[in-house]
Amino acid sequence: MSSRLQVEFAGVPFKNPVVMASGTFGFGREYADLFDIEKLGGISSKGLTLNPRSGNEGIRIWETPSGIMNSVGLENPGVEGFIQKDLDWVNSLDLVNVVNVGGHSIEDYVQAVERLNDVHLDLLELNISCPNVKQGGMNFGVKTELAAEVVRTIRKVCKHKLVVKMSPNAENIVDLAKACEAEGADGLSLVNTFLGMAIDINKRKPVFNNGYAGVSGPAIKPIALRMVHQVCKNVQVPVMGLGGISTWQDAIEFIMAGATVIQVGTATFMRPEKALDIIDGMERYCEENGIQNLSEIRGIV
């Protein structure tokens, strides 16, 4: 692979800008049996919480036109379980290790991040799309003031490069992005899943036990692309763009909208090695168009 796809994000070099999105790739072990995952630019880990979580009961995945809905509920081994079992393995790979962290209170976030301060990782991706149990379940990433408080608090204790993963359900995505930047985020990633609903008309009740669930896949791409474009025009920190990317053309669109790195998630469920198709397609596009590096087209729209 040439240098055309090499990028730098918050001082971290990537051999290409394609990262596997959190919650869609585990920690990479299962996919390593299917293809050479070291061809990827990076992996964003399954979302970790301070303590292990068994996730939601009932139906967790539901197919919807041009996408899926999920209500997995952050099932994960906890920060300590990840450190003991998976961290060294991920760090042994030739790719960028992005560790995703969630929490249901600011104290949860702080303790999880403090534990991760003691280990090696490349980027810490803070998922602020979690419900805050102390605010009646209100999503941390909806209100600008609440998101700013989380980032401000975490920035004080986090020793790693901090990337804030934003919710598209925010009241004002640009204001929220600017607030995260002002509070010390080294980068942003957006968008997380949209809030949706499915109803079982035979049972006459919601498909998911929690009523609502996260929508992802190609159906959300145009909205995600618009949000990434808006945010990139209003912040100085680099952005990871995601939301429905399933082709190399999609990836190029996100780069042109201003993203430095892109993440691929739901498309992997349709074809496990889809990310490699995207990498190859981006390389061909650059070669055929005389582009020496993606920086030449980043943010040109």
ABEGO torsion letter per residue (X at the ends): XBAAABBBBGGBBBABABBBBBGAAEAGAAAAAABBAAABABBBBBBBBABBBAEBBEBABBBBBGEBBBBAGGBBAEAAAAAAAAAAAAAABBBBBBBBBBBABAAAAAAAAAAAAABBBABBBBBAABBBAAAGGBBAAABAAAAAAAAAAAAAABABBBBBBBBAABABAAAAAAAAAAAGBABBBOBBBBBBBBBBAAAGBBABAAGBBBBBEAAAAAAAAAAAAAAAAABABBBBBBGGBABAAAAAAAAAAGBABBBBBAAAAABAAAAAAAAAAAAAAAAAAGBABAAAABGAX
